Amino acid sequence: LYAKKDGTILGMEGTIIANIGAYDYGINYNTPMFVARLANGPYKLKFAKMRAMSVFTNTPPMGFYRGAGRPEAALIHETLVEDLAEELGMDPVEIRRKNLVDDSGYVTPLGNKLDPAGYREVLDKAEKYYRKAKEVYKGDNIGVSIVAFTEIVRVSPGESARAVVRQGKVVFYVGGLGPHGQAYSTVFRKVASETLGISEDKVEVITGTTEGVKEGIGSFGSRGGSVGSSAVIAAALELSKRVDVRHLEKYEGVEVEVFYKTDDIFAPGAHVAVVEVDKETGFAKVLDYYAVEDVGRALSLEEVEGQVIGGVLQGASQVIMEAMRYDERGIPLCSSIADCGVPTAVESVRRIENEIVEFPSGLLSKSRGVGESGTTGALPAVFIAFERATRRKFHELPVLPEEVAGKN
């Protein structure tokens, strides 16, 4: 990281190397390039030079897990900024605020177009929690951290939706999106009802079927709720030009299909973590956690909260327990995902508080995705808090108890 003595960050340079396993299946080799693109985070830089390299090995192929490079990129830029603050003796909040992009957006040296969003507001809200946590949680085995990030929401190139009048109702097909916990049907029904000006009981939503639309993109990259809602709104607007929604029974079989086109957007956030480490056993606990995200228009507060909390747990576990291990021949030592250190209620973060900022996005739905914001923020937040609690620097994940016990 290149910076001035007053804390102004000038640029960054680095190399990302990823073990992608024995086979290329069309997407895993792009991972280091994706991480490199996101490595400057939500900060203004004058220049950046990043190298990305995929390495084939004799281990099983690497696959995407929640975040898919976003958490790793956030870990890079947040540990760099944290180290800079320590070296210069600057407050960790102020050095972030000094270099944070403006709410009007920014084009990074690495080519990312950060759209207008609430970058400043999320940091301001997190700062209040951070200052309070620093006062409440004392002790030489407790660390408190604050991080800032922006999550890329992969809504490009868009998504399809088809609306059909059938038996006095409007049926929406969003075939490209397959829900796995996001409550798409509930959210899409809500926005369709609002757009058409009819009750929700006159709206039906069908997702995840190739029968419904000519083409679809998919559920990944925190995109489904935002781009799917926008496609539904676009289809509803088009249908309203052809039918009188007050008399749907007269328009049986009328249908429209749209492909809503859009570019990627970004969703900024800021997290605060409080970590306690037992110096005798090396075991760590996340005592308190705060997450604030700019979600654009919150389509469902319950779903936003659930997505963030689940992501935070997974991000925290990546720091203190989660790992895929192999023997010297490259044979996996984990027989199931449970053996890799997935958190349960026993290892759960003691307390998670979630807050939102609603800075409208440029999509029809005005929303921003949050599916991976929890993991993106939690990885650097818990890691930095862990380092502060142990007064040590670590260079590998996870940081297991045996690496800490009795070494402080």
C-alpha positions as CSV (number, residue, x, y, z in Angstrom):
1,L,0.0,0.0,0.0
2,Y,1.3,3.4,-0.9
3,A,0.3,6.4,1.2
4,K,1.4,9.8,2.5
5,K,2.3,10.5,6.1
6,D,-1.0,12.3,6.6
7,G,-2.8,9.0,5.9
8,T,-3.9,9.7,2.3
9,I,-3.7,6.5,0.4
10,L,-2.2,6.9,-3.1
11,G,-2.3,3.4,-4.5
12,M,-1.7,-0.3,-4.0
13,E,0.3,-3.1,-5.6
14,G,0.1,-6.9,-5.1
15,T,-0.3,-10.4,-6.4
16,I,-3.2,-12.8,-5.8
17,I,-2.4,-16.5,-6.2
18,A,-5.1,-19.1,-5.8
19,N,-5.0,-22.9,-5.6
20,I,-7.9,-23.9,-7.9
21,G,-7.3,-27.6,-7.7
22,A,-6.8,-30.2,-10.4
23,Y,-9.5,-29.1,-12.9
24,D,-10.8,-26.0,-14.6
25,Y,-14.5,-26.1,-14.9
26,G,-15.0,-22.7,-16.5
27,I,-15.3,-20.4,-13.5
28,N,-12.8,-21.3,-10.7
29,Y,-9.8,-20.0,-12.6
30,N,-11.3,-16.5,-12.6
31,T,-11.3,-16.3,-8.8
32,P,-7.9,-14.5,-8.3
33,M,-8.8,-12.0,-11.0
34,F,-12.1,-11.3,-9.3
35,V,-10.3,-10.8,-5.9
36,A,-7.7,-8.5,-7.5
37,R,-10.4,-6.3,-9.1
38,L,-12.1,-5.8,-5.7
39,A,-8.9,-5.3,-3.7
40,N,-9.1,-1.5,-3.4
41,G,-12.5,-1.7,-1.7
42,P,-14.4,1.5,-1.0
43,Y,-11.3,3.7,-1.1
44,K,-10.1,6.4,-3.5
45,L,-6.8,5.4,-5.1
46,K,-4.8,7.2,-7.7
47,F,-3.3,4.0,-9.1
48,A,-3.4,0.2,-8.6
49,K,-1.4,-2.7,-10.0
50,M,-2.6,-6.2,-9.2
51,R,-1.4,-9.5,-10.6
52,A,-3.7,-12.5,-10.5
53,M,-2.6,-16.1,-10.9
54,S,-4.5,-19.4,-10.8
55,V,-2.4,-22.5,-9.9
56,F,-3.4,-26.1,-10.7
57,T,-2.6,-28.6,-8.0
58,N,-3.5,-32.3,-7.2
59,T,-6.3,-31.3,-4.8
60,P,-10.0,-31.3,-5.6
61,P,-11.3,-28.3,-7.7
62,M,-12.0,-25.2,-5.8
63,G,-15.6,-24.0,-5.8
64,F,-17.4,-20.8,-4.8
65,Y,-18.7,-20.4,-1.3
66,R,-20.7,-17.5,0.1
67,G,-18.8,-14.4,-0.9
68,A,-16.8,-16.0,-3.7
69,G,-13.8,-13.7,-3.3
70,R,-15.5,-10.7,-1.8
71,P,-14.5,-11.5,1.8
72,E,-10.9,-12.2,0.7
73,A,-10.7,-8.9,-1.1
74,A,-12.1,-7.1,2.0
75,L,-9.5,-8.9,4.2
76,I,-6.8,-7.5,1.9
77,H,-7.8,-3.9,1.9
78,E,-8.9,-3.7,5.5
79,T,-5.7,-5.3,7.0
80,L,-3.7,-2.9,4.8
81,V,-5.6,0.1,6.0
82,E,-5.4,-1.1,9.6
83,D,-1.6,-1.6,9.4
84,L,-1.3,1.9,7.9
85,A,-3.3,3.4,10.7
86,E,-1.1,1.6,13.3
87,E,2.1,2.7,11.6
88,L,1.0,6.3,11.4
89,G,-0.6,6.4,14.8
90,M,-4.0,7.3,13.3
91,D,-7.5,6.5,14.5
92,P,-8.8,3.5,12.5
93,V,-12.1,5.3,11.8
94,E,-10.6,8.6,10.7
95,I,-8.1,7.0,8.3
96,R,-11.0,5.1,6.6
97,R,-13.2,8.3,6.4
98,K,-10.3,10.2,5.0
99,N,-9.9,7.8,2.0
100,L,-13.5,6.7,1.6
101,V,-15.2,7.4,-1.8
102,D,-17.9,10.0,-1.9
103,D,-21.6,9.0,-2.0
104,S,-21.8,10.2,-5.6
105,G,-19.8,7.1,-6.7
106,Y,-16.3,6.5,-8.1
107,V,-14.5,4.6,-10.9
108,T,-11.6,2.7,-9.3
109,P,-8.2,2.3,-11.0
110,L,-9.0,-1.4,-11.3
111,G,-12.1,-0.6,-13.4
112,N,-15.0,-1.0,-11.0
113,K,-17.8,1.6,-11.3
114,L,-19.0,2.2,-7.8
115,D,-22.5,3.6,-8.2
116,P,-23.9,6.3,-5.9
117,A,-24.6,4.8,-2.5
118,G,-24.4,5.5,1.3
119,Y,-20.7,5.0,1.8
120,R,-20.4,7.8,4.4
121,E,-23.6,7.0,6.3
122,V,-22.7,3.4,7.0
123,L,-19.3,4.4,8.4
124,D,-20.9,7.1,10.5
125,K,-23.3,4.6,12.0
126,A,-20.7,2.0,12.6
127,E,-18.4,4.6,14.3
128,K,-21.0,5.2,17.0
129,Y,-21.2,1.5,17.9
130,Y,-17.4,1.2,17.7
131,R,-16.8,4.1,20.1
132,K,-19.3,2.6,22.6
133,A,-17.9,-0.9,22.3
134,K,-14.4,0.4,23.1
135,E,-15.8,1.9,26.3
136,V,-17.8,-1.2,27.3
137,Y,-15.4,-4.0,26.5
138,K,-12.1,-3.8,28.3
139,G,-9.3,-6.3,28.9
140,D,-6.0,-7.3,27.5
141,N,-7.6,-10.4,25.9
142,I,-10.4,-8.4,24.1
143,G,-10.1,-6.8,20.7
144,V,-12.6,-4.3,19.1
145,S,-12.4,-3.6,15.4
146,I,-14.2,-1.6,12.7
147,V,-14.1,-2.2,9.0
148,A,-15.6,-0.7,5.8
149,F,-16.3,-2.5,2.5
150,T,-18.5,-2.4,-0.6
151,E,-20.0,-5.6,-1.9
152,I,-20.4,-6.0,-5.7
153,V,-23.9,-7.1,-6.5
154,R,-23.8,-9.1,-9.8
155,V,-27.1,-7.9,-11.3
156,S,-25.6,-7.7,-14.8
157,P,-26.6,-8.5,-17.5
158,G,-30.1,-8.6,-16.1
159,E,-33.0,-11.0,-15.7
160,S,-36.2,-12.1,-17.4
161,A,-39.8,-12.1,-16.1
162,R,-43.1,-13.0,-17.8
163,A,-46.5,-11.9,-16.7
164,V,-49.7,-13.8,-17.7
165,V,-53.3,-13.0,-16.9
166,R,-54.9,-16.3,-15.8
167,Q,-58.3,-16.8,-14.0
168,G,-58.5,-13.3,-12.6
169,K,-54.9,-13.3,-11.4
170,V,-51.6,-12.2,-12.7
171,V,-49.0,-15.0,-12.8
172,F,-45.3,-13.9,-12.9
173,Y,-42.7,-16.4,-14.1
174,V,-39.1,-15.6,-13.0
175,G,-37.6,-18.7,-14.3
176,G,-33.9,-17.8,-14.1
177,L,-34.0,-17.5,-10.3
178,G,-34.1,-20.6,-8.0
179,P,-34.7,-19.6,-4.4
180,H,-32.7,-21.3,-1.6
181,G,-33.7,-19.3,1.4
182,Q,-34.3,-15.8,0.0
183,A,-38.1,-15.7,0.0
184,Y,-38.2,-14.6,-3.6
185,S,-41.9,-15.3,-4.0
186,T,-42.9,-13.2,-1.1
187,V,-40.8,-10.2,-2.2
188,F,-41.8,-10.5,-5.9
189,R,-45.5,-10.7,-5.0
190,K,-45.1,-7.6,-2.9
191,V,-43.5,-5.4,-5.7
192,A,-45.9,-6.7,-8.3
193,S,-48.9,-5.9,-6.2
194,E,-47.6,-2.4,-5.6
195,T,-46.8,-1.8,-9.2
196,L,-50.1,-3.0,-10.6
197,G,-52.2,-1.6,-7.8
198,I,-53.9,-4.8,-6.9
199,S,-54.0,-7.0,-3.8
200,E,-51.3,-9.6,-3.3
201,D,-53.9,-12.4,-3.4
202,K,-54.3,-11.6,-7.1
203,V,-50.6,-12.2,-7.8
204,E,-48.9,-15.5,-8.1
205,V,-45.2,-16.0,-8.5
206,I,-43.4,-19.0,-10.0
207,T,-39.6,-19.2,-9.9
208,G,-37.0,-21.7,-10.9
209,T,-38.6,-23.2,-14.0
210,T,-37.3,-23.2,-17.6
211,E,-41.0,-23.4,-18.7
212,G,-41.7,-19.9,-17.6
213,V,-39.3,-17.6,-19.7
214,K,-37.2,-17.8,-22.8
215,E,-34.0,-17.1,-20.9
216,G,-32.7,-16.5,-17.4
217,I,-29.4,-15.8,-15.7
218,G,-29.5,-17.3,-12.2
219,S,-29.3,-16.9,-8.4
220,F,-25.8,-16.0,-7.4
221,G,-23.7,-12.9,-6.5
222,S,-26.3,-11.4,-4.2
223,R,-28.4,-10.5,-7.3
224,G,-31.7,-12.4,-7.1
225,G,-33.9,-10.2,-5.0
226,S,-32.7,-6.9,-6.5
227,V,-32.7,-7.8,-10.2
228,G,-35.6,-10.3,-9.9
229,S,-37.8,-7.6,-8.4
230,S,-36.7,-5.1,-11.1
231,A,-37.7,-7.6,-13.8
232,V,-41.0,-8.2,-12.2
233,I,-41.7,-4.5,-11.9
234,A,-40.7,-4.1,-15.6
235,A,-43.1,-6.9,-16.6
236,A,-45.9,-5.4,-14.5
237,L,-45.4,-2.0,-16.0
238,E,-45.6,-3.5,-19.5
239,L,-48.7,-5.5,-18.7
240,S,-50.5,-2.5,-17.2
241,K,-50.2,-0.9,-20.7
242,R,-52.3,-3.7,-22.2
243,V,-54.9,-4.5,-19.5
244,D,-57.2,-2.8,-17.1
245,V,-56.2,-4.4,-13.8
246,R,-59.6,-3.6,-12.3
247,H,-61.1,-6.1,-14.7
248,L,-58.6,-8.9,-15.1
249,E,-61.2,-11.4,-16.0
250,K,-61.7,-9.7,-19.3
251,Y,-58.0,-10.2,-20.3
252,E,-57.6,-14.0,-19.9
253,G,-54.4,-15.2,-21.5
254,V,-52.8,-11.7,-22.2
255,E,-49.1,-12.0,-21.5
256,V,-45.8,-10.0,-21.7
257,E,-42.2,-11.0,-21.3
258,V,-39.3,-8.7,-20.6
259,F,-35.6,-8.9,-20.1
260,Y,-34.6,-6.2,-17.7
261,K,-31.0,-5.1,-18.5
262,T,-28.7,-3.5,-16.0
263,D,-25.0,-3.2,-15.0
264,D,-23.6,-4.4,-11.7
265,I,-24.1,-2.2,-8.6
266,F,-22.4,-2.0,-5.2
267,A,-23.7,-2.2,-1.7
268,P,-21.4,-0.5,1.0
269,G,-21.3,-1.6,4.6
270,A,-19.4,-1.2,7.8
271,H,-19.0,-3.8,10.6
272,V,-17.8,-3.8,14.2
273,A,-16.6,-6.9,16.0
274,V,-15.7,-7.6,19.6
275,V,-13.6,-10.8,20.1
276,E,-12.3,-12.4,23.3
277,V,-9.4,-14.8,23.2
278,D,-8.6,-17.2,26.1
279,K,-4.8,-17.0,26.2
280,E,-4.5,-20.3,28.0
281,T,-6.6,-22.4,25.6
282,G,-6.4,-20.2,22.5
283,F,-10.2,-20.4,22.0
284,A,-11.9,-17.3,20.7
285,K,-15.5,-16.0,21.2
286,V,-17.2,-13.2,19.2
287,L,-18.9,-11.4,22.1
288,D,-20.6,-8.6,20.2
289,Y,-21.1,-7.7,16.6
290,Y,-22.7,-4.8,14.7
291,A,-23.4,-4.7,11.0
292,V,-24.8,-1.9,8.9
293,E,-25.4,-2.1,5.2
294,D,-26.8,0.1,2.5
295,V,-29.6,-2.1,1.2
296,G,-31.2,0.4,-1.1
297,R,-34.9,0.0,-0.7
298,A,-35.4,-2.8,1.9
299,L,-37.8,-5.1,0.2
300,S,-38.1,-7.3,3.3
301,L,-36.6,-6.3,6.6
302,E,-36.8,-9.8,8.0
303,E,-35.0,-11.3,5.0
304,V,-32.3,-8.6,5.1
305,E,-31.7,-9.4,8.8
306,G,-31.6,-13.1,8.2
307,Q,-29.2,-12.9,5.3
308,V,-26.8,-10.6,7.3
309,I,-26.8,-12.6,10.5
310,G,-26.2,-15.9,8.6
311,G,-23.4,-14.3,6.6
312,V,-21.7,-12.9,9.8
313,L,-21.7,-16.4,11.4
314,Q,-20.0,-17.8,8.3
315,G,-17.5,-15.0,8.0
316,A,-16.6,-15.4,11.7
317,S,-16.1,-19.1,11.4
318,Q,-13.7,-18.6,8.5
319,V,-11.4,-16.8,10.9
320,I,-11.5,-19.1,13.9
321,M,-12.5,-22.6,12.8
322,E,-13.3,-23.2,9.1
323,A,-10.8,-25.0,7.0
324,M,-10.5,-27.7,4.3
325,R,-7.5,-29.8,5.1
326,Y,-5.5,-32.3,3.0
327,D,-2.7,-34.8,3.7
328,E,0.7,-34.7,2.1
329,R,-0.7,-36.5,-1.0
330,G,-3.6,-34.0,-1.5
331,I,-6.3,-36.3,-0.1
332,P,-9.1,-34.5,1.8
333,L,-9.1,-35.1,5.5
334,C,-12.7,-33.8,5.8
335,S,-15.4,-36.4,4.9
336,S,-18.3,-33.9,5.0
337,I,-18.9,-30.1,5.3
338,A,-19.5,-30.6,9.1
339,D,-15.9,-31.7,9.5
340,C,-14.7,-28.4,8.0
341,G,-15.8,-26.3,10.9
342,V,-19.2,-25.0,10.0
343,P,-20.6,-23.0,13.0
344,T,-23.6,-24.3,15.0
345,A,-25.7,-22.5,17.6
346,V,-23.0,-23.5,20.2
347,E,-20.3,-21.5,18.4
348,S,-22.6,-18.7,17.4
349,V,-21.8,-15.0,17.8
350,R,-23.2,-14.0,21.2
351,R,-24.9,-10.9,20.0
352,I,-25.5,-9.5,16.5
353,E,-27.1,-6.1,15.9
354,N,-28.1,-5.2,12.4
355,E,-29.0,-1.8,11.0
356,I,-29.7,-0.6,7.5
357,V,-29.2,2.5,5.3
358,E,-31.6,3.0,2.4
359,F,-29.8,4.9,-0.3
360,P,-31.8,4.0,-3.5
361,S,-30.0,2.1,-6.2
362,G,-30.5,2.8,-9.9
363,L,-32.5,-0.4,-10.4
364,L,-36.3,-0.3,-10.8
365,S,-36.6,-2.0,-7.4
366,K,-34.3,0.6,-5.9
367,S,-32.8,-2.2,-3.8
368,R,-29.3,-3.6,-3.3
369,G,-28.3,-7.2,-2.6
370,V,-27.1,-8.3,0.9
371,G,-26.6,-12.1,0.4
372,E,-22.9,-11.9,0.8
373,S,-22.4,-8.7,2.8
374,G,-22.3,-10.6,6.1
375,T,-19.4,-12.8,5.1
376,T,-17.6,-9.9,3.3
377,G,-17.6,-7.7,6.4
378,A,-17.2,-10.4,9.1
379,L,-14.0,-11.9,7.7
380,P,-11.9,-8.7,8.1
381,A,-13.8,-7.5,11.2
382,V,-13.3,-10.7,13.2
383,F,-9.8,-11.2,12.0
384,I,-8.6,-7.7,13.0
385,A,-10.4,-7.9,16.3
386,F,-8.7,-11.3,16.9
387,E,-5.3,-9.7,16.2
388,R,-6.0,-6.9,18.6
389,A,-7.1,-9.3,21.3
390,T,-3.9,-11.3,21.0
391,R,-1.6,-8.4,20.2
392,R,-0.2,-10.5,17.4
393,K,-0.2,-10.5,13.5
394,F,-1.4,-13.6,11.7
395,H,-0.9,-14.5,8.0
396,E,-3.1,-17.6,7.6
397,L,-6.7,-18.6,8.1
398,P,-8.1,-20.1,10.2
399,V,-6.3,-19.1,13.3
400,L,-6.6,-22.3,15.4
401,P,-6.4,-22.5,19.2
402,E,-3.1,-24.3,19.1
403,E,-1.5,-21.4,17.3
404,V,-2.4,-19.0,20.1
405,A,-2.4,-21.0,23.4
406,G,0.4,-20.2,25.7
407,K,2.2,-17.9,23.2
408,N,1.1,-14.5,24.7
